[in-house]
């Protein structure tokens, strides 16, 4: 992703690292894996580098969409990126709570669990714990 377009460093790094973890857990066929990863990286950089929305606004939109779609892996990636983009944990929680009215409480419960897992992992890493929650 790096080097193609100028995008907020923290958010891109967070998305890139999380995206690589997610892609590793969901591999493509070996014959197209490199091309698939390159295409996803280019597409993400293109959309995140566009003018018109701040990285924080893009994070709000992305978390909302992934939450409603129940895409827990990418949601975890983008919860972490949202923190890098300046959203607080409280704002992320409020965003998910807001989605419950429109997308349903079961969906919001799953999304809250994902957010909590991300926050706990970050706290654990900051405390120097080697065990990931």
Secondary structure, DSSP 8 states (H G I E B T S, - for coil): -TTSS---HHHHHHHHHHHHHHHHHS---TTTHHHHHHHHHHHHHHHHH-SSS-HHHHHHHHHHHHHHHT-HHHHHHHHHHHHHTT--HHHHHHHHHHHHHHH-HHHHHHHHHHHHHHHHHHHHHHTT-SS--
